[in-house]
């Protein structure tokens, strides 16, 4: 069940670049460096075929951005193609950190397949795109499945597809608001996902701070995904819910300590307590 985490300190930390590169490979490289230096285990991007994922009416709609005044111009400005991903692939190999991406359509999944990536990802928005889910499960590659906006019935159908194809997966508890209020994180859903589906469960957080992610790590998640950015004030819908360098450093440090802090629940008298006992329990027990 946990085979693709062997030898890795849990939780497995995924630093999501997503579209926070703002169309710049150089910014993407800075974020890759940041992820590696802060101790993340992998970096993640997103891939879309715009004319498949979105309707023409939507793409022709208005949207002010650094790239123009339509939705199409904005989304084209954020979309990397083969030349950019070739460069990212080479750079990640040079730096020594694996990368992968969430595909939002079957053409994008086919595009990513050429890079022989170690993981797949089902984005929350795509969990009910059954043809895409089957395309991903067919590869039998370890897959992270985000569950935002999804009912237990929908999650169960997705899980059944992955089990039918004997494809290893990790469910990722997610609340799909950007940013997400701490009080909306509902971390006890993690326990319920473990109970209902008897599988590895992680957490993909969109909060602005660190507390929910650290608490989730204490519950016992096997994977943790957070967006990263070089500057939360940059243009972009995901920037405000992302972590800058110091935030990522603290996240990696504290989330890996959380499970050790929680312990195993067995009551023990520590060696330190025995020394304290000698000085504080000076009275004679009767």
TAPENOR-V333446 format. One record per residue. N is the residue number from 0. RES is the residue in one letter. PHI is phi in whole degrees, 0 to 359 (999 if undefined). Layout:
# TAPENOR-V333446
N:RES:PHI
N:RES:PHI
This chain:
# TAPENOR-V333446
0:X:999
1:X:253
2:X:302
3:X:273
4:X:251
5:X:306
6:X:78
7:X:246
8:X:296
9:X:267
10:X:285
11:X:290
12:X:264
13:X:254
14:X:267
15:X:272
16:X:285
17:X:57
18:X:248
19:X:287
20:X:285
21:X:53
22:X:82
23:X:248
24:X:294
25:X:295
26:X:294
27:X:302
28:X:295
29:X:299
30:X:288
31:X:297
32:X:301
33:X:299
34:X:299
35:X:296
36:X:292
37:X:272
38:X:96
39:X:293
40:X:268
41:X:199
42:X:242
43:X:230
44:X:238
45:X:230
46:X:224
47:X:227
48:X:260
49:X:302
50:X:284
51:X:266
52:X:286
53:X:241
54:X:282
55:X:299
56:X:298
57:X:294
58:X:295
59:X:279
60:X:290
61:X:285
62:X:196
63:X:283
64:X:203
65:X:297
66:X:255
67:X:154
68:X:238
69:X:238
70:X:300
71:X:300
72:X:298
73:X:295
74:X:286
75:X:295
76:X:294
77:X:259
78:X:261
79:X:275
80:X:249
81:X:298
82:X:301
83:X:291
84:X:289
85:X:300
86:X:293
87:X:296
88:X:301
89:X:296
90:X:290
91:X:297
92:X:294
93:X:295
94:X:287
95:X:93
96:X:221
97:X:288
98:X:231
99:X:204
100:X:206
101:X:268
102:X:270
103:X:257
104:X:195
105:X:293
106:X:293
107:X:291
108:X:296
109:X:296
110:X:302
111:X:291
112:X:300
113:X:295
114:X:268
115:X:50
116:X:283
117:X:284
118:X:223
119:X:242
120:X:217
121:X:258
122:X:289
123:X:307
124:X:296
125:X:256
126:X:299
127:X:260
128:X:275
129:X:299
130:X:300
131:X:291
132:X:302
133:X:294
134:X:299
135:X:288
136:X:298
137:X:303
138:X:287
139:X:55
140:X:256
141:X:311
142:X:229
143:X:264
144:X:243
145:X:280
146:X:246
147:X:299
148:X:67
149:X:243
150:X:277
151:X:299
152:X:297
153:X:294
154:X:298
155:X:299
156:X:296
157:X:297
158:X:301
159:X:300
160:X:297
161:X:294
162:X:288
163:X:299
164:X:269
165:X:54
166:X:255
167:X:295
168:X:211
169:X:231
170:X:285
171:X:244
172:X:298
173:X:214
174:X:244
175:X:273
176:X:235
177:X:227
178:X:277
179:X:259
180:X:292
181:X:306
182:X:289
183:X:263
184:X:291
185:X:50
186:X:294
187:X:293
188:X:299
189:X:303
190:X:298
191:X:290
192:X:296
193:X:299
194:X:294
195:X:288
196:X:247
197:X:48
198:X:214
199:X:297
200:X:228
201:X:235
202:X:221
203:X:248
204:X:262
205:X:237
206:X:285
207:X:276
208:X:253
209:X:244
210:X:306
211:X:301
212:X:294
213:X:290
214:X:297
215:X:299
216:X:296
217:X:293
218:X:292
219:X:118
220:X:296
221:X:262
222:X:216
223:X:222
224:X:241
225:X:221
226:X:293
227:X:234
228:X:208
229:X:277
230:X:198
231:X:294
232:X:270
233:X:294
234:X:298
235:X:141
236:X:288
237:X:262
238:X:298
239:X:294
240:X:263
241:X:251
242:X:255
243:X:278
244:X:307
245:X:297
246:X:297
247:X:292
248:X:303
249:X:293
250:X:300
251:X:299
252:X:297
253:X:283
254:X:291
255:X:279
256:X:273
257:X:302
258:X:294
259:X:293
260:X:295
261:X:295
262:X:71
263:X:254
264:X:83
265:X:273
266:X:287
267:X:228
268:X:260
269:X:286
270:X:300
271:X:296
272:X:295
273:X:296
274:X:292
275:X:295
276:X:301
277:X:297
278:X:267
279:X:261
280:X:265
281:X:279
282:X:281
283:X:268
284:X:292
285:X:250
